[in-house]
Amino acid sequence: MPAINFSERFAGAVETGQKRTTIRKVRKRRPIVAGDRLILYTGQRTKHARKLREECCINVRDVRITKYSLQLNDSMKTFAEAEAIARDDGFQSLAEFVLWFDDLYGLPFEGVHICW
């Protein structure tokens, strides 16, 4: 069962079920696939670790984020679609979403969009 850790910023939304997706780098050892049982945490590997919930992964898609575009499985998303994906992932806007990934990983970012 793969474990996914969330920052405090997103923990409440994950715990309540409001946030049902995450975008991550591709795991090298054991990639997450549809059907996996996911254990969702905050504070993992600390004394403050807390399990938020367990969920079944329903979909994993390749994602590519650039300053001006969002692609899922090589399908370029419209602005409205990209904005909806950003909001579903816990951001107030597409601009905030893009800045987050730029600050954390640099752009372009390539990874996976995991849904439960």
Biopython code that builds the backbone (N, CA, C, O; Angstrom):
import numpy as np
from Bio.PDB.StructureBuilder import StructureBuilder

atoms = [
    (1, "MET", "N", (0.840, -1.184, 0.000)),
    (1, "MET", "CA", (0.000, 0.000, 0.000)),
    (1, "MET", "C", (0.883, 1.244, 0.000)),
    (1, "MET", "O", (1.572, 1.518, 0.983)),
    (2, "PRO", "N", (0.865, 1.991, -1.089)),
    (2, "PRO", "CA", (1.664, 3.214, -1.137)),
    (2, "PRO", "C", (1.147, 4.268, -0.151)),
    (2, "PRO", "O", (-0.058, 4.441, 0.032)),
    (3, "ALA", "N", (2.091, 4.957, 0.469)),
    (3, "ALA", "CA", (1.769, 6.058, 1.374)),
    (3, "ALA", "C", (2.078, 7.375, 0.661)),
    (3, "ALA", "O", (3.087, 7.488, -0.035)),
    (4, "ILE", "N", (1.210, 8.362, 0.835)),
    (4, "ILE", "CA", (1.413, 9.687, 0.266)),
    (4, "ILE", "C", (1.309, 10.688, 1.403)),
    (4, "ILE", "O", (0.348, 10.675, 2.172)),
    (5, "ASN", "N", (2.304, 11.551, 1.501)),
    (5, "ASN", "CA", (2.349, 12.557, 2.557)),
    (5, "ASN", "C", (1.882, 13.907, 2.015)),
    (5, "ASN", "O", (2.211, 14.282, 0.890)),
    (6, "PHE", "N", (1.111, 14.634, 2.827)),
    (6, "PHE", "CA", (0.613, 15.955, 2.462)),
    (6, "PHE", "C", (1.074, 16.984, 3.469)),
    (6, "PHE", "O", (1.146, 16.700, 4.665)),
    (7, "SER", "N", (1.387, 18.178, 2.994)),
    (7, "SER", "CA", (1.731, 19.275, 3.897)),
    (7, "SER", "C", (0.472, 19.676, 4.657)),
    (7, "SER", "O", (-0.644, 19.358, 4.246)),
    (8, "GLU", "N", (0.667, 20.375, 5.763)),
    (8, "GLU", "CA", (-0.472, 20.848, 6.563)),
    (8, "GLU", "C", (-1.429, 21.681, 5.722)),
    (8, "GLU", "O", (-2.635, 21.685, 5.966)),
    (9, "ARG", "N", (-0.890, 22.387, 4.732)),
    (9, "ARG", "CA", (-1.725, 23.228, 3.865)),
    (9, "ARG", "C", (-2.872, 22.435, 3.247)),
    (9, "ARG", "O", (-3.978, 22.957, 3.108)),
    (10, "PHE", "N", (-2.623, 21.187, 2.878)),
    (10, "PHE", "CA", (-3.617, 20.367, 2.184)),
    (10, "PHE", "C", (-4.258, 19.304, 3.069)),
    (10, "PHE", "O", (-5.227, 18.668, 2.655)),
    (11, "ALA", "N", (-3.741, 19.099, 4.272)),
    (11, "ALA", "CA", (-4.190, 17.992, 5.128)),
    (11, "ALA", "C", (-5.687, 18.029, 5.429)),
    (11, "ALA", "O", (-6.354, 16.998, 5.355)),
    (12, "GLY", "N", (-6.216, 19.189, 5.763)),
    (12, "GLY", "CA", (-7.640, 19.287, 6.087)),
    (12, "GLY", "C", (-8.529, 18.896, 4.926)),
    (12, "GLY", "O", (-9.517, 18.185, 5.105)),
    (13, "ALA", "N", (-8.180, 19.360, 3.731)),
    (13, "ALA", "CA", (-8.980, 19.044, 2.539)),
    (13, "ALA", "C", (-8.890, 17.570, 2.183)),
    (13, "ALA", "O", (-9.869, 16.987, 1.717)),
    (14, "VAL", "N", (-7.725, 16.957, 2.398)),
    (14, "VAL", "CA", (-7.582, 15.516, 2.154)),
    (14, "VAL", "C", (-8.425, 14.752, 3.166)),
    (14, "VAL", "O", (-9.153, 13.826, 2.809)),
    (15, "GLU", "N", (-8.320, 15.144, 4.422)),
    (15, "GLU", "CA", (-9.024, 14.437, 5.500)),
    (15, "GLU", "C", (-10.537, 14.479, 5.324)),
    (15, "GLU", "O", (-11.215, 13.486, 5.588)),
    (16, "THR", "N", (-11.072, 15.606, 4.884)),
    (16, "THR", "CA", (-12.521, 15.731, 4.708)),
    (16, "THR", "C", (-13.016, 15.134, 3.395)),
    (16, "THR", "O", (-14.221, 14.982, 3.193)),
    (17, "GLY", "N", (-12.091, 14.797, 2.509)),
    (17, "GLY", "CA", (-12.490, 14.248, 1.215)),
    (17, "GLY", "C", (-12.703, 15.307, 0.152)),
    (17, "GLY", "O", (-13.075, 14.980, -0.975)),
    (18, "GLN", "N", (-12.477, 16.560, 0.484)),
    (18, "GLN", "CA", (-12.619, 17.641, -0.490)),
    (18, "GLN", "C", (-11.533, 17.545, -1.569)),
    (18, "GLN", "O", (-11.806, 17.774, -2.747)),
    (19, "LYS", "N", (-10.319, 17.210, -1.171)),
    (19, "LYS", "CA", (-9.208, 17.040, -2.113)),
    (19, "LYS", "C", (-9.086, 15.556, -2.419)),
    (19, "LYS", "O", (-8.831, 14.745, -1.529)),
    (20, "ARG", "N", (-9.271, 15.210, -3.695)),
    (20, "ARG", "CA", (-9.262, 13.808, -4.098)),
    (20, "ARG", "C", (-8.251, 13.522, -5.207)),
    (20, "ARG", "O", (-8.332, 12.507, -5.899)),
    (21, "THR", "N", (-7.293, 14.445, -5.359)),
    (21, "THR", "CA", (-6.229, 14.265, -6.347)),
    (21, "THR", "C", (-4.931, 14.822, -5.790)),
    (21, "THR", "O", (-4.927, 15.623, -4.855)),
    (22, "THR", "N", (-3.836, 14.382, -6.382)),
    (22, "THR", "CA", (-2.533, 14.969, -6.090)),
    (22, "THR", "C", (-1.640, 14.796, -7.305)),
    (22, "THR", "O", (-1.817, 13.866, -8.092)),
    (23, "ILE", "N", (-0.692, 15.685, -7.447)),
    (23, "ILE", "CA", (0.276, 15.610, -8.530)),
    (23, "ILE", "C", (1.641, 15.399, -7.889)),
    (23, "ILE", "O", (2.053, 16.154, -7.008)),
    (24, "ARG", "N", (2.332, 14.364, -8.344)),
    (24, "ARG", "CA", (3.605, 13.975, -7.759)),
    (24, "ARG", "C", (4.615, 13.628, -8.840)),
    (24, "ARG", "O", (4.263, 13.388, -9.995)),
    (25, "LYS", "N", (5.892, 13.608, -8.433)),
    (25, "LYS", "CA", (6.923, 13.062, -9.303)),
    (25, "LYS", "C", (6.657, 11.574, -9.459)),
    (25, "LYS", "O", (6.026, 10.959, -8.600)),
    (26, "VAL", "N", (7.130, 10.999, -10.541)),
    (26, "VAL", "CA", (6.971, 9.565, -10.770)),
    (26, "VAL", "C", (7.848, 8.817, -9.770)),
    (26, "VAL", "O", (9.023, 9.140, -9.592)),
    (27, "ARG", "N", (7.266, 7.818, -9.123)),
    (27, "ARG", "CA", (8.032, 6.974, -8.208)),
    (27, "ARG", "C", (8.880, 6.016, -9.036)),
    (27, "ARG", "O", (8.385, 5.386, -9.971)),
    (28, "LYS", "N", (10.142, 5.913, -8.693)),
    (28, "LYS", "CA", (11.044, 5.049, -9.460)),
    (28, "LYS", "C", (10.928, 3.589, -9.050)),
    (28, "LYS", "O", (10.937, 2.698, -9.900)),
    (29, "ARG", "N", (10.817, 3.341, -7.735)),
    (29, "ARG", "CA", (10.795, 1.954, -7.262)),
    (29, "ARG", "C", (9.479, 1.251, -7.530)),
    (29, "ARG", "O", (9.470, 0.142, -8.065)),
    (30, "ARG", "N", (8.387, 1.864, -7.175)),
    (30, "ARG", "CA", (7.085, 1.239, -7.356)),
    (30, "ARG", "C", (6.055, 2.305, -7.676)),
    (30, "ARG", "O", (5.451, 2.890, -6.778)),
    (31, "PRO", "N", (5.857, 2.553, -8.968)),
    (31, "PRO", "CA", (4.875, 3.581, -9.345)),
    (31, "PRO", "C", (3.472, 3.233, -8.855)),
    (31, "PRO", "O", (3.102, 2.061, -8.780)),
    (32, "ILE", "N", (2.709, 4.248, -8.527)),
    (32, "ILE", "CA", (1.315, 4.055, -8.121)),
    (32, "ILE", "C", (0.490, 3.753, -9.362)),
    (32, "ILE", "O", (0.660, 4.386, -10.404)),
    (33, "VAL", "N", (-0.406, 2.780, -9.243)),
    (33, "VAL", "CA", (-1.279, 2.401, -10.357)),
    (33, "VAL", "C", (-2.725, 2.335, -9.865)),
    (33, "VAL", "O", (-2.984, 2.196, -8.670)),
    (34, "ALA", "N", (-3.655, 2.437, -10.808)),
    (34, "ALA", "CA", (-5.078, 2.308, -10.476)),
    (34, "ALA", "C", (-5.291, 0.977, -9.773)),
    (34, "ALA", "O", (-4.752, -0.052, -10.179)),
    (35, "GLY", "N", (-6.089, 1.018, -8.709)),
    (35, "GLY", "CA", (-6.361, -0.176, -7.913)),
    (35, "GLY", "C", (-5.540, -0.251, -6.645)),
    (35, "GLY", "O", (-5.887, -0.999, -5.731)),
    (36, "ASP", "N", (-4.438, 0.520, -6.568)),
    (36, "ASP", "CA", (-3.639, 0.540, -5.342)),
    (36, "ASP", "C", (-4.449, 1.117, -4.187)),
    (36, "ASP", "O", (-5.240, 2.044, -4.369)),
    (37, "ARG", "N", (-4.247, 0.570, -3.019)),
    (37, "ARG", "CA", (-4.818, 1.132, -1.789)),
    (37, "ARG", "C", (-3.829, 2.178, -1.289)),
    (37, "ARG", "O", (-2.683, 1.846, -0.983)),
    (38, "LEU", "N", (-4.255, 3.437, -1.201)),
    (38, "LEU", "CA", (-3.391, 4.540, -0.799)),
    (38, "LEU", "C", (-3.605, 4.870, 0.674)),
    (38, "LEU", "O", (-4.740, 4.928, 1.147)),
    (39, "ILE", "N", (-2.515, 5.084, 1.388)),
    (39, "ILE", "CA", (-2.595, 5.567, 2.760)),
    (39, "ILE", "C", (-2.128, 7.016, 2.723)),
    (39, "ILE", "O", (-0.991, 7.297, 2.345)),
    (40, "LEU", "N", (-2.998, 7.924, 3.113)),
    (40, "LEU", "CA", (-2.731, 9.356, 3.017)),
    (40, "LEU", "C", (-2.401, 9.902, 4.403)),
    (40, "LEU", "O", (-3.167, 9.719, 5.349)),
    (41, "TYR", "N", (-1.257, 10.571, 4.516)),
    (41, "TYR", "CA", (-0.730, 11.067, 5.785)),
    (41, "TYR", "C", (-0.441, 12.555, 5.732)),
    (41, "TYR", "O", (-0.416, 13.169, 4.665)),
    (42, "THR", "N", (-0.227, 13.112, 6.901)),
    (42, "THR", "CA", (0.445, 14.399, 7.049)),
    (42, "THR", "C", (1.494, 14.212, 8.136)),
    (42, "THR", "O", (1.289, 13.457, 9.087)),
    (43, "GLY", "N", (2.613, 14.901, 7.990)),
    (43, "GLY", "CA", (3.684, 14.792, 8.974)),
    (43, "GLY", "C", (4.383, 13.454, 8.982)),
    (43, "GLY", "O", (4.987, 13.076, 9.986)),
    (44, "GLN", "N", (4.311, 12.732, 7.886)),
    (44, "GLN", "CA", (4.915, 11.404, 7.820)),
    (44, "GLN", "C", (6.402, 11.481, 8.165)),
    (44, "GLN", "O", (7.082, 12.448, 7.819)),
    (45, "ARG", "N", (6.890, 10.462, 8.842)),
    (45, "ARG", "CA", (8.276, 10.336, 9.293)),
    (45, "ARG", "C", (8.651, 11.370, 10.356)),
    (45, "ARG", "O", (9.824, 11.705, 10.526)),
    (46, "THR", "N", (7.650, 11.864, 11.060)),
    (46, "THR", "CA", (7.891, 12.733, 12.210)),
    (46, "THR", "C", (7.074, 12.191, 13.379)),
    (46, "THR", "O", (6.229, 11.315, 13.194)),
    (47, "LYS", "N", (7.323, 12.704, 14.573)),
    (47, "LYS", "CA", (6.535, 12.265, 15.719)),
    (47, "LYS", "C", (5.111, 12.808, 15.666)),
    (47, "LYS", "O", (4.260, 12.395, 16.453)),
    (48, "HIS", "N", (4.847, 13.731, 14.741)),
    (48, "HIS", "CA", (3.513, 14.310, 14.585)),
    (48, "HIS", "C", (2.740, 13.680, 13.423)),
    (48, "HIS", "O", (1.724, 14.224, 12.989)),
    (49, "ALA", "N", (3.213, 12.542, 12.919)),
    (49, "ALA", "CA", (2.560, 11.881, 11.790)),
    (49, "ALA", "C", (1.112, 11.560, 12.130)),
    (49, "ALA", "O", (0.785, 11.144, 13.241)),
    (50, "ARG", "N", (0.261, 11.765, 11.142)),
    (50, "ARG", "CA", (-1.168, 11.499, 11.335)),
    (50, "ARG", "C", (-1.743, 10.943, 10.042)),
    (50, "ARG", "O", (-1.589, 11.531, 8.972)),
    (51, "LYS", "N", (-2.404, 9.802, 10.160)),
    (51, "LYS", "CA", (-3.074, 9.201, 9.012)),
    (51, "LYS", "C", (-4.359, 9.979, 8.763)),
    (51, "LYS", "O", (-5.172, 10.163, 9.669)),
    (52, "LEU", "N", (-4.533, 10.436, 7.520)),
    (52, "LEU", "CA", (-5.710, 11.214, 7.162)),
    (52, "LEU", "C", (-6.849, 10.319, 6.688)),
    (52, "LEU", "O", (-8.002, 10.522, 7.068)),
    (53, "ARG", "N", (-6.529, 9.341, 5.869)),
    (53, "ARG", "CA", (-7.528, 8.405, 5.360)),
    (53, "ARG", "C", (-6.861, 7.351, 4.482)),
    (53, "ARG", "O", (-5.689, 7.468, 4.124)),
    (54, "GLU", "N", (-7.625, 6.335, 4.148)),
    (54, "GLU", "CA", (-7.217, 5.327, 3.166)),
    (54, "GLU", "C", (-8.193, 5.413, 2.011)),
    (54, "GLU", "O", (-9.399, 5.555, 2.210)),
    (55, "GLU", "N", (-7.665, 5.325, 0.806)),
    (55, "GLU", "CA", (-8.491, 5.428, -0.394)),
    (55, "GLU", "C", (-7.968, 4.473, -1.452)),
    (55, "GLU", "O", (-6.817, 4.038, -1.395)),
    (56, "CYS", "N", (-8.810, 4.152, -2.408)),
    (56, "CYS", "CA", (-8.405, 3.343, -3.549)),
    (56, "CYS", "C", (-8.077, 4.277, -4.717)),
    (56, "CYS", "O", (-8.873, 5.148, -5.066)),
    (57, "CYS", "N", (-6.912, 4.089, -5.307)),
    (57, "CYS", "CA", (-6.519, 4.879, -6.476)),
    (57, "CYS", "C", (-7.393, 4.469, -7.654)),
    (57, "CYS", "O", (-7.470, 3.288, -7.992)),
    (58, "ILE", "N", (-8.051, 5.443, -8.279)),
    (58, "ILE", "CA", (-8.932, 5.121, -9.408)),
    (58, "ILE", "C", (-8.324, 5.485, -10.756)),
    (58, "ILE", "O", (-8.769, 4.985, -11.790)),
    (59, "ASN", "N", (-7.295, 6.364, -10.757)),
    (59, "ASN", "CA", (-6.731, 6.782, -12.030)),
    (59, "ASN", "C", (-5.369, 7.414, -11.805)),
    (59, "ASN", "O", (-5.167, 8.145, -10.835)),
    (60, "VAL", "N", (-4.438, 7.131, -12.700)),
    (60, "VAL", "CA", (-3.127, 7.778, -12.703)),
    (60, "VAL", "C", (-2.839, 8.192, -14.134)),
    (60, "VAL", "O", (-2.854, 7.365, -15.046)),
    (61, "ARG", "N", (-2.577, 9.480, -14.323)),
    (61, "ARG", "CA", (-2.284, 10.003, -15.660)),
    (61, "ARG", "C", (-0.963, 10.762, -15.634)),
    (61, "ARG", "O", (-0.602, 11.372, -14.628)),
    (62, "ASP", "N", (-0.252, 10.714, -16.752)),
    (62, "ASP", "CA", (0.950, 11.528, -16.886)),
    (62, "ASP", "C", (0.537, 12.991, -16.915)),
    (62, "ASP", "O", (-0.499, 13.339, -17.483)),
    (63, "VAL", "N", (1.351, 13.847, -16.301)),
    (63, "VAL", "CA", (1.059, 15.277, -16.281)),
    (63, "VAL", "C", (2.322, 16.039, -16.650)),
    (63, "VAL", "O", (3.433, 15.646, -16.293)),
    (64, "ARG", "N", (2.132, 17.128, -17.364)),
    (64, "ARG", "CA", (3.222, 18.050, -17.698)),
    (64, "ARG", "C", (2.704, 19.463, -17.477)),
    (64, "ARG", "O", (1.695, 19.873, -18.051)),
    (65, "ILE", "N", (3.425, 20.201, -16.626)),
    (65, "ILE", "CA", (3.035, 21.569, -16.295)),
    (65, "ILE", "C", (4.134, 22.506, -16.775)),
    (65, "ILE", "O", (5.308, 22.324, -16.452)),
    (66, "THR", "N", (3.739, 23.508, -17.551)),
    (66, "THR", "CA", (4.655, 24.565, -17.956)),
    (66, "THR", "C", (4.035, 25.887, -17.503)),
    (66, "THR", "O", (2.940, 25.916, -16.943)),
    (67, "LYS", "N", (4.743, 26.957, -17.751)),
    (67, "LYS", "CA", (4.226, 28.265, -17.355)),
    (67, "LYS", "C", (2.911, 28.585, -18.068)),
    (67, "LYS", "O", (2.076, 29.317, -17.538)),
    (68, "TYR", "N", (2.732, 28.033, -19.273)),
    (68, "TYR", "CA", (1.569, 28.388, -20.084)),
    (68, "TYR", "C", (0.655, 27.229, -20.446)),
    (68, "TYR", "O", (-0.313, 27.422, -21.181)),
    (69, "SER", "N", (0.939, 26.016, -19.944)),
    (69, "SER", "CA", (0.095, 24.891, -20.346)),
    (69, "SER", "C", (0.062, 23.787, -19.301)),
    (69, "SER", "O", (0.940, 23.674, -18.445)),
    (70, "LEU", "N", (-0.984, 22.980, -19.406)),
    (70, "LEU", "CA", (-1.144, 21.787, -18.584)),
    (70, "LEU", "C", (-1.580, 20.664, -19.513)),
    (70, "LEU", "O", (-2.562, 20.790, -20.243)),
    (71, "GLN", "N", (-0.834, 19.564, -19.473)),
    (71, "GLN", "CA", (-1.159, 18.400, -20.290)),
    (71, "GLN", "C", (-1.397, 17.211, -19.377)),
    (71, "GLN", "O", (-0.666, 16.999, -18.410)),
    (72, "LEU", "N", (-2.429, 16.437, -19.694)),
    (72, "LEU", "CA", (-2.679, 15.159, -19.033)),
    (72, "LEU", "C", (-2.700, 14.099, -20.122)),
    (72, "LEU", "O", (-3.482, 14.183, -21.069)),
    (73, "ASN", "N", (-1.828, 13.092, -19.978)),
    (73, "ASN", "CA", (-1.710, 12.037, -20.996)),
    (73, "ASN", "C", (-1.600, 12.619, -22.400)),
    (73, "ASN", "O", (-2.286, 12.160, -23.313)),
    (74, "ASP", "N", (-0.761, 13.604, -22.579)),
    (74, "ASP", "CA", (-0.502, 14.255, -23.874)),
    (74, "ASP", "C", (-1.687, 15.029, -24.427)),
    (74, "ASP", "O", (-1.660, 15.435, -25.589)),
    (75, "SER", "N", (-2.716, 15.242, -23.636)),
    (75, "SER", "CA", (-3.869, 16.037, -24.051)),
    (75, "SER", "C", (-3.753, 17.433, -23.434)),
    (75, "SER", "O", (-3.833, 17.591, -22.215)),
    (76, "MET", "N", (-3.567, 18.432, -24.279)),
    (76, "MET", "CA", (-3.456, 19.803, -23.805)),
    (76, "MET", "C", (-4.811, 20.256, -23.270)),
    (76, "MET", "O", (-5.828, 20.117, -23.950)),
    (77, "LYS", "N", (-4.826, 20.795, -22.062)),
    (77, "LYS", "CA", (-6.068, 21.244, -21.438)),
    (77, "LYS", "C", (-6.331, 22.712, -21.746)),
    (77, "LYS", "O", (-5.405, 23.516, -21.851)),
    (78, "THR", "N", (-7.606, 23.045, -21.889)),
    (78, "THR", "CA", (-7.986, 24.441, -22.076)),
    (78, "THR", "C", (-7.748, 25.180, -20.767)),
    (78, "THR", "O", (-7.512, 24.556, -19.733)),
    (79, "PHE", "N", (-7.808, 26.500, -20.810)),
    (79, "PHE", "CA", (-7.629, 27.276, -19.590)),
    (79, "PHE", "C", (-8.657, 26.860, -18.545)),
    (79, "PHE", "O", (-8.304, 26.664, -17.382)),
    (80, "ALA", "N", (-9.915, 26.722, -18.935)),
    (80, "ALA", "CA", (-10.981, 26.357, -17.988)),
    (80, "ALA", "C", (-10.733, 24.973, -17.393)),
    (80, "ALA", "O", (-10.926, 24.776, -16.193)),
    (81, "GLU", "N", (-10.315, 24.023, -18.206)),
    (81, "GLU", "CA", (-10.021, 22.676, -17.705)),
    (81, "GLU", "C", (-8.832, 22.696, -16.742)),
    (81, "GLU", "O", (-8.864, 22.047, -15.697)),
    (82, "ALA", "N", (-7.787, 23.441, -17.097)),
    (82, "ALA", "CA", (-6.604, 23.544, -16.242)),
    (82, "ALA", "C", (-6.944, 24.222, -14.919)),
    (82, "ALA", "O", (-6.458, 23.818, -13.862)),
    (83, "GLU", "N", (-7.777, 25.251, -14.983)),
    (83, "GLU", "CA", (-8.213, 25.956, -13.760)),
    (83, "GLU", "C", (-8.981, 24.990, -12.852)),
    (83, "GLU", "O", (-8.781, 24.999, -11.637)),
    (84, "ALA", "N", (-9.845, 24.168, -13.417)),
    (84, "ALA", "CA", (-10.619, 23.195, -12.627)),
    (84, "ALA", "C", (-9.696, 22.155, -11.984)),
    (84, "ALA", "O", (-9.903, 21.771, -10.833)),
    (85, "ILE", "N", (-8.694, 21.705, -12.710)),
    (85, "ILE", "CA", (-7.736, 20.734, -12.166)),
    (85, "ILE", "C", (-6.966, 21.363, -11.010)),
    (85, "ILE", "O", (-6.744, 20.716, -9.986)),
    (86, "ALA", "N", (-6.559, 22.617, -11.169)),
    (86, "ALA", "CA", (-5.834, 23.325, -10.105)),
    (86, "ALA", "C", (-6.705, 23.466, -8.852)),
    (86, "ALA", "O", (-6.234, 23.243, -7.737)),
    (87, "ARG", "N", (-7.948, 23.829, -9.037)),
    (87, "ARG", "CA", (-8.862, 23.974, -7.891)),
    (87, "ARG", "C", (-9.120, 22.622, -7.220)),
    (87, "ARG", "O", (-9.150, 22.539, -5.992)),
    (88, "ASP", "N", (-9.306, 21.566, -8.012)),
    (88, "ASP", "CA", (-9.496, 20.225, -7.446)),
    (88, "ASP", "C", (-8.280, 19.784, -6.644)),
    (88, "ASP", "O", (-8.398, 18.995, -5.708)),
    (89, "ASP", "N", (-7.118, 20.295, -7.013)),
    (89, "ASP", "CA", (-5.883, 19.925, -6.324)),
    (89, "ASP", "C", (-5.611, 20.806, -5.105)),
    (89, "ASP", "O", (-4.580, 20.658, -4.450)),
    (90, "GLY", "N", (-6.535, 21.721, -4.799)),
    (90, "GLY", "CA", (-6.425, 22.487, -3.561)),
    (90, "GLY", "C", (-5.911, 23.905, -3.701)),
    (90, "GLY", "O", (-5.594, 24.545, -2.699)),
    (91, "PHE", "N", (-5.822, 24.409, -4.917)),
    (91, "PHE", "CA", (-5.325, 25.760, -5.145)),
    (91, "PHE", "C", (-6.480, 26.706, -5.449)),
    (91, "PHE", "O", (-7.532, 26.284, -5.928)),
    (92, "GLN", "N", (-6.275, 27.976, -5.167)),
    (92, "GLN", "CA", (-7.301, 28.992, -5.418)),
    (92, "GLN", "C", (-7.401, 29.355, -6.898)),
    (92, "GLN", "O", (-8.452, 29.793, -7.366)),
    (93, "SER", "N", (-6.302, 29.171, -7.631)),
    (93, "SER", "CA", (-6.293, 29.558, -9.047)),
    (93, "SER", "C", (-5.230, 28.766, -9.794)),
    (93, "SER", "O", (-4.369, 28.130, -9.187)),
    (94, "LEU", "N", (-5.305, 28.815, -11.103)),
    (94, "LEU", "CA", (-4.298, 28.178, -11.941)),
    (94, "LEU", "C", (-2.952, 28.871, -11.742)),
    (94, "LEU", "O", (-1.915, 28.207, -11.727)),
    (95, "ALA", "N", (-2.954, 30.197, -11.590)),
    (95, "ALA", "CA", (-1.702, 30.938, -11.387)),
    (95, "ALA", "C", (-1.000, 30.475, -10.113)),
    (95, "ALA", "O", (0.215, 30.276, -10.118)),
    (96, "GLU", "N", (-1.749, 30.300, -9.018)),
    (96, "GLU", "CA", (-1.166, 29.831, -7.763)),
    (96, "GLU", "C", (-0.590, 28.426, -7.931)),
    (96, "GLU", "O", (0.497, 28.132, -7.435)),
    (97, "PHE", "N", (-1.317, 27.567, -8.627)),
    (97, "PHE", "CA", (-0.909, 26.193, -8.925)),
    (97, "PHE", "C", (0.427, 26.177, -9.680)),
    (97, "PHE", "O", (1.350, 25.456, -9.303)),
    (98, "VAL", "N", (0.518, 26.973, -10.737)),
    (98, "VAL", "CA", (1.736, 27.019, -11.550)),
    (98, "VAL", "C", (2.903, 27.535, -10.717)),
    (98, "VAL", "O", (4.003, 26.987, -10.795)),
    (99, "LEU", "N", (2.683, 28.574, -9.925)),
    (99, "LEU", "CA", (3.749, 29.110, -9.065)),
    (99, "LEU", "C", (4.237, 28.077, -8.054)),
    (99, "LEU", "O", (5.437, 27.970, -7.800)),
    (100, "TRP", "N", (3.309, 27.320, -7.479)),
    (100, "TRP", "CA", (3.660, 26.278, -6.510)),
    (100, "TRP", "C", (4.633, 25.274, -7.133)),
    (100, "TRP", "O", (5.670, 24.962, -6.549)),
    (101, "PHE", "N", (4.290, 24.770, -8.325)),
    (101, "PHE", "CA", (5.139, 23.775, -8.981)),
    (101, "PHE", "C", (6.454, 24.381, -9.455)),
    (101, "PHE", "O", (7.488, 23.714, -9.431)),
    (102, "ASP", "N", (6.420, 25.626, -9.879)),
    (102, "ASP", "CA", (7.655, 26.299, -10.284)),
    (102, "ASP", "C", (8.580, 26.465, -9.085)),
    (102, "ASP", "O", (9.775, 26.187, -9.189)),
    (103, "ASP", "N", (8.050, 26.912, -7.950)),
    (103, "ASP", "CA", (8.862, 27.103, -6.745)),
    (103, "ASP", "C", (9.393, 25.782, -6.198)),
    (103, "ASP", "O", (10.542, 25.708, -5.763)),
    (104, "LEU", "N", (8.565, 24.738, -6.217)),
    (104, "LEU", "CA", (8.932, 23.457, -5.617)),
    (104, "LEU", "C", (9.866, 22.630, -6.500)),
    (104, "LEU", "O", (10.832, 22.047, -6.009)),
    (105, "TYR", "N", (9.577, 22.579, -7.809)),
    (105, "TYR", "CA", (10.316, 21.694, -8.703)),
    (105, "TYR", "C", (10.992, 22.401, -9.867)),
    (105, "TYR", "O", (11.931, 21.869, -10.458)),
    (106, "GLY", "N", (10.521, 23.593, -10.197)),
    (106, "GLY", "CA", (10.949, 24.239, -11.437)),
    (106, "GLY", "C", (10.068, 23.765, -12.577)),
    (106, "GLY", "O", (9.494, 22.678, -12.523)),
    (107, "LEU", "N", (9.968, 24.580, -13.595)),
    (107, "LEU", "CA", (9.152, 24.241, -14.762)),
    (107, "LEU", "C", (10.053, 24.048, -15.976)),
    (107, "LEU", "O", (11.077, 24.722, -16.085)),
    (108, "PRO", "N", (9.708, 23.161, -16.877)),
    (108, "PRO", "CA", (8.509, 22.332, -16.846)),
    (108, "PRO", "C", (8.617, 21.223, -15.805)),
    (108, "PRO", "O", (9.704, 20.732, -15.502)),
    (109, "PHE", "N", (7.460, 20.844, -15.266)),
    (109, "PHE", "CA", (7.364, 19.746, -14.316)),
    (109, "PHE", "C", (6.697, 18.574, -15.024)),
    (109, "PHE", "O", (5.690, 18.751, -15.710)),
    (110, "GLU", "N", (7.251, 17.388, -14.862)),
    (110, "GLU", "CA", (6.642, 16.178, -15.406)),
    (110, "GLU", "C", (6.477, 15.177, -14.281)),
    (110, "GLU", "O", (7.413, 14.913, -13.527)),
    (111, "GLY", "N", (5.283, 14.622, -14.173)),
    (111, "GLY", "CA", (4.991, 13.665, -13.122)),
    (111, "GLY", "C", (3.708, 12.921, -13.400)),
    (111, "GLY", "O", (3.384, 12.615, -14.547)),
    (112, "VAL", "N", (2.969, 12.628, -12.320)),
    (112, "VAL", "CA", (1.702, 11.900, -12.457)),
    (112, "VAL", "C", (0.608, 12.606, -11.673)),
    (112, "VAL", "O", (0.853, 13.197, -10.621)),
    (113, "HIS", "N", (-0.589, 12.533, -12.202)),
    (113, "HIS", "CA", (-1.799, 13.057, -11.573)),
    (113, "HIS", "C", (-2.534, 11.838, -11.014)),
    (113, "HIS", "O", (-3.016, 10.994, -11.769)),
    (114, "ILE", "N", (-2.615, 11.758, -9.692)),
    (114, "ILE", "CA", (-3.186, 10.594, -9.007)),
    (114, "ILE", "C", (-4.568, 10.964, -8.481)),
    (114, "ILE", "O", (-4.724, 11.980, -7.805)),
    (115, "CYS", "N", (-5.566, 10.146, -8.787)),
    (115, "CYS", "CA", (-6.947, 10.396, -8.348)),
    (115, "CYS", "C", (-7.414, 9.236, -7.484)),
    (115, "CYS", "O", (-7.074, 8.079, -7.729)),
    (116, "TRP", "N", (-8.205, 9.573, -6.460)),
    (116, "TRP", "CA", (-8.815, 8.548, -5.596)),
    (116, "TRP", "C", (-10.252, 8.887, -5.349)),
    (116, "TRP", "O", (-10.947, 8.153, -4.646)),
]
sb = StructureBuilder()
sb.init_structure("model")
sb.init_model(0)
sb.init_chain("A")
sb.init_seg("    ")
for serial, (resi, resn, name, xyz) in enumerate(atoms, 1):
    if name == "N":
        sb.init_residue(resn, " ", resi, " ")
    sb.init_atom(name, np.array(xyz, "f"), 0.0, 1.0, " ", f" {name:<3s}", serial, name[0])
structure = sb.get_structure()
